Amino acid sequence: MVAIFLLLGAVVNVAVAWGCATWSALKLVSLRAGPPTDADQSWWQQVVPAGAATRASVVLQSRGFGYDSLRTFGVRSGEAVFQEDPSGQVAYRVSVNVKTDRATLVRSGWPWRSGAGERWDLGVSPMTPIPMLGDKVTTWRDADLQTSAVSFDRPTWLGGSSFRLLPLRPIWPGFALNTLFYATILWPLIGGPFALRRVIRRKRGLCVACGYDLSHAEHDVCPECGAVARPGR
């Protein structure tokens, strides 16, 4: 029984993480938009695929409910120029013919982050200028896609960015903690009514398994279903 509830907790855990990745991305708070830090450069150089830009040029970090997003851009040639428009957004300008590489990393889950995934768009040609704040990005063309997450284009009515990432890689110990959290919630919700029914049947002199009237029965085994009708007697 415990294993069943842990399995159900894991299923709910994944569903919540994917729900946060799908819906929370609609309302993100921008935490950082600008040149990369030394830590960003170190990460990029460790994981960037072969043939991509050797250095990161732009970093966009944002957060929503149960959702974190980090987008890092590398320009293969040319220079990234930053401007700030009247609305407070960051404009990132490159030549139309410059090839740019983009890494999108997501972490989602609640109350702890439990899943992670990433997507690489290699050799994209951004239009210029590109206003950016959180998920607001214009059209990208000629992308060589590599991904370790479920990636799908958003429906037009969904809004937000042009794609969604559903993480496939578990984050420990967040995945285990969330599984235990949801299993604990499901235990009384699913098992509680059945336990209450058994208590009521026992007090009324009924079989706890099938509800057969045992008020005149001479044995503790139910003649109707063969179950131990009065456990503990």
C-alpha positions, -999 to +999 in steps of 0.1 A: +000+000+000+028+024+008+045+017-025+012+025-043+009+059-026+046+067-033+039+059-070+009+082-070+029+109-052+056+106-079+029+109-107+014+141-090+049+154-085+057+152-123+023+166-132+028+196-109+063+202-123+051+201-159+021+223-150+044+249-135+067+247-166+037+252-189+016+278-171+040+297-148+061+307-178+032+330-188+039+353-159+076+356-152+096+381-131+129+391-147+158+387-123+187+394-146+192+406-181+226+416-194+262+405-199+272+371-183+291+367-151+323+347-148+302+318-134+280+320-165+310+319-188+325+289-170+292+270-172+288+278-209+324+267-218+319+234-199+286+223-216+284+241-249+280+216-279+308+214-305+307+241-332+287+266-310+300+300-298+329+297-274+317+324-251+284+335-237+272+370-247+238+376-230+221+360-200+184+363-192+172+349-159+135+348-148+113+331-123+076+322-119+056+301-095+074+268-092+095+276-122+130+290-130+143+298-164+179+307-175+185+316-211+221+321-223+231+334-257+264+332-275+273+352-306+297+334-330+309+366-345+302+403-342+293+420-310+263+421-287+251+456-280+227+465-252+202+493-251+173+501-227+141+511-243+115+534-226+096+505-212+126+493-193+132+462-215+167+452-226+173+454-264+199+430-277+212+440-312+233+419-336+236+418-373+209+399-392+235+376-407+253+368-374+248+332-361+238+330-325+235+300-302+209+299-274+207+276-243+174+274-224+175+258-190+144+253-169+139+240-134+103+234-121+084+218-093+066+228-061+072+231-032+108+221-042+123+222-076+121+185-088+127+185-125+152+201-149+156+202-187+175+221-213+172+230-250+200+242-273+191+262-304+223+263-325+231+286-354+199+307-351+197+341-369+180+366-347+161+395-362+173+429-350+166+445-326+154+417-302+135+431-272+139+408-243+125+406-208+118+371-194+102+351-222+096+379-247+117+370-278+111+376-315+114+352-344+144+328-347+153+311-379+174+282-391+178+266-357+197+233-352+177+219-322+192+198-294+171+191-263+170+170-231+134+179-223+100+176-239+098+206-261+066+218-279+054+249-296+028+268-277-008+272-290-016+307-301-041+311-273-015+302-247+007+333-250+042+337-237+073+323-254+073+304-286+079+270-270+076+252-237+101+228-220+088+200-198+118+188-177+128+151-179+158+150-155+150+146-118+166+170-093+176+154-060+166+156-033+137+178-045+121+149-065+121+126-034+108+154-011+080+164-034+070+127-039+068+122-001+049+155+002+022+146-023+020+109-011+013+123+024-015+144+011-030+116-010-029+091+019-058+106+039-076+118+008-078+084-008-074+060+021-093+080+047-129+073+034-122+036+032-108+035+068-138+055+080-161+030+063-144+001+080-148+017+114-185+024+109-192-012+097-173-026+126-194-006+151-226-016+134-217-053+135-212-056+098-185-073+078-157-047+073-151-060+038-185-063+022-210-049+048-228-082+054-249-081+086-230-103+112-252-095+142-263-131+144-232-148+131-213-172+153-179-169+137-156-140+128-154-151+092-180-135+069-203-162+054-209-139+024-174-130+012-151-152+034-132-123+048-121-119+084-151-099+093-142-087+127-105-082+129-091-078+164-119-095+181 
